[in-house]
């Protein structure tokens, strides 16, 4: 038998066929996995597209959201020394609870002064009223004087006329005629004086009557002004007791016993934890379909996803966060770069859920708005 050719004689490596087969298998496996990966990606894409069309496009969400509230600043309405401070930070208070008492000494003195001024105003009105009555009597008395003076003048005129008629016959002496003429002149002057006195009395009466006409002791302008000053003094006394304007939690207390507080300067803040809301900052492109009244779900980091708050959109801010910043961005430059803006959206929460799981101002939340309105 002929001997088989050795590998050296044929010049072919004995494992070339085996290597080719392995390479083919690897390529087949690679194609299979690439096909599977492409199929998986396609399935995921289809599933995501189906989810987006059926569910995802009906929601917008953000984790750039924080709890906020309409906090009440407690400010004294008068300047005085604090003699008692009844609350501390984190204390819960109800509307009308006493927070701080101020020194009331000055207010009490002001009330006493105002009461004295009111009594004085009433006394002056009564005095003016009495003076008016007295002047009215004087005017009537002057009328009587005028009547008497006119009567005397008429008598003197008649006497003078009689004597003048008898003067030519010599029945009346020149001296008697002169006396009659003097009596007539005196009576005429007395009437003029009586009329002048009545006119002066009438002027005084008119001036006095103008002060009291149409008024009583309680409706006189001076009395009303004194009453107003008394009410103002009483109001200042009430303001020495500073009360809580709303229900909430005391924060930022800045007053101590013995400190003199200034009118209008904040001394503490009250946060109404039962009326907090959420300010959610959505990207501008997310707000195309967002409308007031749409339902929303909120989760807070403090409680986790196990606690879901339900609320509604109650408003959109009038400007973006950047435009409302203390120093707004200036984009009118040559190397301007567009930045996606965010607009605050206010979410009102269910009060019952807030009572069960209270929130505090500044806490982080996640918000999801249902665009379908369901």
C-alpha positions in Angstrom: 0.0 0.0 0.0 1.1 3.5 -0.7 2.0 5.6 2.3 -0.3 8.6 3.1 1.1 12.0 2.5 2.4 13.8 5.5 1.3 17.3 6.5 4.7 18.5 5.5 4.3 16.9 2.0 0.8 18.4 1.4 1.6 21.9 2.8 -1.8 22.3 4.5 -2.2 22.9 8.3 -4.2 20.0 9.9 -6.5 22.4 11.9 -7.5 24.9 9.3 -10.9 23.3 8.7 -11.6 23.2 12.4 -10.7 26.9 12.8 -12.9 27.9 10.0 -15.8 26.0 11.5 -15.3 27.7 14.9 -15.2 31.1 13.2 -18.4 30.4 11.3 -20.1 29.3 14.5 -18.9 32.5 16.3 -20.3 34.6 13.5 -23.5 32.7 13.6 -23.8 33.3 17.4 -23.0 37.0 17.0 -25.6 37.4 14.3 -28.1 35.5 16.5 -27.4 37.8 19.5 -27.5 40.9 17.3 -30.8 39.8 15.9 -32.1 39.1 19.4 -30.8 42.5 20.6 -32.4 44.3 17.7 -35.6 42.4 18.3 -35.5 43.3 22.0 -34.8 46.9 21.2 -37.7 46.9 18.7 -40.0 45.3 21.2 -39.0 47.8 23.9 -39.5 50.6 21.4 -42.9 49.3 20.5 -43.8 48.9 24.1 -42.6 52.4 25.0 -44.4 53.8 22.0 -47.6 52.0 23.0 -47.2 53.2 26.6 -46.6 56.8 25.5 -49.6 56.8 23.2 -51.9 55.2 25.7 -50.5 56.6 29.0 -47.3 58.6 29.0 -48.5 61.5 26.8 -51.3 62.1 29.3 -48.9 62.9 32.1 -46.1 65.4 32.8 -43.9 65.2 35.9 -41.1 66.9 37.6 -39.0 66.4 40.8 -38.2 70.1 40.9 -41.0 70.9 43.3 -41.1 72.2 46.8 -43.7 72.8 49.5 -44.7 76.5 50.1 -47.3 78.4 52.0 -48.7 81.9 52.5 -46.9 82.7 55.7 -48.1 85.4 58.1 -45.6 88.0 59.3 -46.3 89.1 62.9 -45.5 92.8 63.3 -46.4 95.1 66.2 -48.5 98.1 65.3 -46.9 100.3 67.9 -43.5 100.7 69.4 -43.1 99.5 73.0 -41.2 97.2 75.3 -42.0 93.5 75.3 -43.0 92.4 78.9 -44.1 88.9 78.1 -43.4 86.4 75.2 -45.6 83.3 75.4 -44.4 81.3 72.4 -41.2 79.8 71.0 -40.2 78.4 67.7 -42.0 75.2 66.6 -45.0 76.0 68.9 -48.4 75.4 67.4 -50.9 78.3 67.8 -54.5 79.0 67.0 -55.8 82.2 65.6 -56.4 84.7 68.4 -53.9 83.1 70.8 -51.7 85.6 72.7 -48.2 85.7 71.4 -46.6 88.8 73.0 -47.6 91.4 75.5 -46.2 94.9 75.3 -45.9 97.5 78.0 -49.3 99.2 78.2 -48.4 102.2 80.5 -48.2 104.8 77.7 -51.5 103.5 76.2 -53.3 103.8 79.5 -52.1 107.3 80.0 -53.2 108.2 76.5 -56.7 106.8 77.3 -57.0 108.9 80.4 -55.9 112.0 78.5 -58.4 111.2 75.7 -61.2 110.7 78.3 -60.4 114.1 79.8 -60.4 115.7 76.4 -63.8 114.2 75.7 -65.3 115.5 78.9 -63.8 119.0 78.2 -65.4 118.9 74.7 -68.8 118.0 76.1 -68.5 120.8 78.8 -67.6 123.3 76.1 -70.6 122.4 74.0 -72.9 122.7 76.9 -71.3 126.0 77.7 -71.7 127.2 74.1 -75.3 126.0 74.1 -76.1 127.9 77.3 -74.3 131.0 76.0 -76.5 130.8 72.8 -79.6 130.7 74.9 -78.4 133.6 77.0 -77.7 135.6 73.8 -81.1 134.8 72.5 -82.6 136.3 75.7 -80.4 139.3 75.2 -81.7 139.8 71.7 -85.3 139.7 72.9 -84.4 142.2 75.7 -82.9 144.5 73.1 -86.1 144.2 71.1 -88.0 145.4 74.1 -85.5 148.3 74.5 -86.1 149.3 70.9 -89.8 149.3 71.3 -89.5 151.5 74.3 -87.1 153.8 72.6 -89.4 154.2 69.6 -92.3 154.9 71.9 -90.2 157.6 73.7 -89.1 159.0 70.4 -92.7 159.2 69.1 -93.7 161.0 72.4 -90.8 163.4 72.1 -91.7 164.1 68.4 -95.4 164.8 69.4 -94.3 167.1 72.2 -91.9 169.0 70.0 -94.5 169.4 67.2 -97.1 170.8 69.8 -94.7 173.3 71.2 -93.5 174.4 67.8 -97.1 175.1 66.8 -97.6 177.2 70.0 -94.3 179.0 69.7 -95.6 181.7 67.3 -98.5 182.6 69.6 -96.1 183.1 72.5 -97.8 180.4 74.6 -94.5 178.4 74.8 -91.3 180.0 75.9 -88.1 179.6 74.0 -86.5 177.6 76.8 -89.4 175.2 76.8 -89.1 174.8 73.1 -85.4 174.1 73.4 -86.0 171.5 76.0 -88.5 169.8 73.7 -86.0 169.8 70.9 -83.3 168.4 73.1 -85.6 165.7 74.4 -86.5 164.7 70.8 -82.8 164.5 69.9 -82.0 162.4 73.0 -84.9 160.0 72.2 -83.6 159.7 68.7 -80.1 158.9 69.9 -81.5 156.4 72.4 -83.3 154.6 69.7 -80.2 154.5 67.5 -78.2 153.1 70.4 -80.8 150.5 71.2 -80.8 149.3 67.5 -77.0 149.2 67.5 -77.0 147.2 70.8 -79.5 144.8 69.3 -77.5 144.3 66.2 -74.4 143.5 68.2 -76.4 141.1 70.4 -77.9 139.5 67.3 -74.4 139.0 65.8 -73.1 137.4 68.9 -76.1 135.1 69.0 -75.7 134.1 65.4 -72.0 133.3 66.0 -72.8 131.3 69.1 -75.8 129.5 67.4 -73.5 128.5 64.5 -71.4 126.5 67.0 -74.4 124.5 68.3 -77.0 124.6 65.5 -77.9 121.1 64.3 -75.7 119.4 66.9 -76.2 117.7 70.2 -73.7 117.1 73.0 -72.9 113.7 71.3 -72.8 114.9 67.7 -70.8 118.1 68.1 -67.7 118.0 65.9 -65.4 118.7 68.8 -67.0 115.9 70.8 -66.7 113.6 67.9 -63.0 114.4 67.4 -62.5 113.7 71.1 -64.3 110.4 70.8 -62.1 109.5 67.9 -59.0 110.2 69.9 -60.4 108.1 72.8 -61.1 105.2 70.4 -57.6 105.5 69.0 -56.1 105.4 72.5 -58.2 102.3 73.3 -57.1 100.7 70.0 -53.4 101.3 71.0 -54.1 99.6 74.3 -55.5 96.6 72.5 -52.5 96.5 70.3 -50.2 96.0 73.3 -51.5 92.4 73.2 -50.2 90.8 70.0 -52.3 87.8 68.9 -51.8 85.1 66.2 -53.5 86.1 62.9 -53.8 82.5 61.7 -53.5 78.9 62.8 -50.0 77.5 62.3 -46.5 76.9 63.6 -44.3 79.6 65.0 -41.0 80.2 63.2 -38.3 82.9 63.1 -39.1 84.3 66.5 -37.0 87.4 66.9 -38.3 89.0 70.2 -37.2 88.6 73.7 -38.6 89.8 77.0 -37.4 93.4 77.7 -36.7 94.1 74.1 -38.2 97.3 72.6 -39.9 96.4 69.4 -40.4 98.9 66.6 -43.7 99.5 64.9 -43.8 97.5 61.6 -40.7 95.3 62.3 -41.4 91.5 62.0 -41.0 89.7 65.3 -42.0 86.2 64.2 -43.5 84.2 61.4 -46.4 81.8 61.5 -46.6 79.0 58.9 -50.1 77.6 58.2 -49.1 73.9 57.8 -52.7 72.9 57.2 -52.9 75.2 54.1 -49.6 74.5 52.3 -49.3 74.1 48.6 -46.7 72.9 46.2 -44.8 75.0 43.7 -43.7 72.6 40.9 -41.2 74.0 38.3 -42.0 72.4 35.0 -40.0 72.8 31.8 -41.6 75.1 29.3 -42.2 72.3 26.8 -44.1 70.3 29.4 -46.7 73.0 29.8 -48.3 73.0 26.3 -51.4 71.1 27.6 -51.4 72.0 31.3 -54.6 73.9 32.3 -55.9 75.2 35.6 -58.1 72.6 37.3 -56.2 69.5 36.1 -55.7 66.8 38.8 -52.2 66.1 40.1 -50.5 63.6 42.3 -47.7 64.6 44.7 -45.2 62.5 46.7 -42.9 64.0 49.3 -39.4 62.8 50.0 -40.1 62.9 53.7 -42.8 60.2 53.5 -41.7 58.4 50.3 -43.8 57.0 47.5 -46.1 55.2 50.0 -47.9 58.4 50.7 -49.6 60.1 47.7 -51.2 63.5 47.9 -54.0 64.4 45.5 -54.5 67.9 44.4 -55.3 70.2 41.5 -53.5 72.9 39.4 -54.7 76.3 40.7 -52.4 78.6 38.7 -49.4 79.2 36.6 -46.8 81.8 37.6 -46.7 85.0 35.6 -43.0 84.6 34.8 -40.2 82.0 34.8 -38.0 81.5 37.7 -35.1 83.1 35.9 -37.1 86.3 35.0 -38.2 86.6 38.6 -34.8 86.2 40.1 -33.2 89.0 42.1 -30.7 89.5 39.2 -32.4 88.4 36.0 -30.3 86.8 33.3 -29.2 89.2 30.5 -29.4 87.2 27.2 -28.8 90.1 24.8 -25.2 89.1 24.2 -23.2 87.8 21.2 -22.4 84.4 22.7 -26.0 83.7 23.8 -26.8 80.0 24.6 -30.4 78.9 24.9 -31.4 77.4 28.3 -34.6 75.6 28.8 -36.7 77.7 31.2 -38.9 76.4 34.0 -42.3 78.0 35.0 -43.7 77.5 38.6 -47.1 75.8 38.7 -49.0 75.9 41.9 -50.7 72.7 43.1 -53.3 72.8 45.8 -53.4 69.7 48.1 -56.3 67.9 49.7 -56.7 69.3 53.3 -57.7 65.9 54.7 -54.5 64.3 53.4 -52.4 67.2 54.7 -54.0 66.6 58.1 -53.0 63.0 58.1 -49.5 63.6 56.8 -48.4 67.2 57.5 -45.8 68.9 55.4 -43.4 71.7 56.1 -42.4 74.6 53.9 -39.3 73.9 51.7 -39.7 70.1 51.6 -38.9 68.4 48.3 -41.6 66.7 46.3 -42.3 65.0 43.0 -45.4 66.1 41.0 -47.3 64.4 38.2 -50.1 66.2 36.4 -52.8 64.3 34.6 -53.3 66.0 31.3 -56.3 64.0 30.5 -58.1 65.6 33.4 -59.1 62.2 35.0 
